[in-house]
């Protein structure tokens, strides 16, 4: 078991979380969604799949991750699935046509501002806000100075000023994410301080042993995760323990 660690990414798509969720069989025989979410921006990529095969996943990673963002150095997925289901229910769309709304769900997720970073994934990815139908009536800009009959050079200069905010926004989002995660870690440790593992156990203490033999089995959720309790008999200089039964 690795110790409790805090993930503090500073680059987009340097670390991602991947999940596969089952869906009702669609009219074009799609049965599940694979979702990859960037740890820093929260931006997600998703695809409807006909099966959970390695070949289907290989195509997804190559076409929508590696070819777009490069290879990562190394989660919120279920919300996307629930959004798809609720959208079908509220619009009267048959649930079997959910793949048709997957792109809409991903885009809506991408333009939603994160409570942790203070930015939308779209803004962190592209350095600007998306153009929405509302913007056609109520124009909003990241900088001032836009007006009619501008010179091309002035327009490009203002656009460059917009894009210059991008690195600063990513850095600010990374700092906010780091601060929020360390605060979450402290809250977790305070809540479960008595359940966290210690470095050493004294002779005579009662302990449970993790059932590591089931780690690789597919049905491990239905098996006993810990064995015991046992009594600590002694501890070696290398940190190994000798245990004995209660009797």
Secondary structure as UniProt FT lines:
FT   TURN            12..13
FT   STRAND          16..22
FT   TURN            27..28
FT   STRAND          32..38
FT   TURN            39..41
FT   STRAND          44..49
FT   HELIX           54..61
FT   HELIX           62..66
FT   HELIX           67..69
FT   HELIX           77..91
FT   HELIX           95..101
FT   HELIX           102..110
FT   TURN            115..117
FT   HELIX           121..126
FT   HELIX           133..137
FT   TURN            148..149
FT   HELIX           152..191
FT   TURN            192..195
FT   TURN            203..204
FT   STRAND          206..210
FT   HELIX           212..214
FT   TURN            215..216
FT   TURN            218..219
FT   HELIX           220..222
FT   STRAND          226..235
FT   TURN            237..238
FT   STRAND          241..244
//
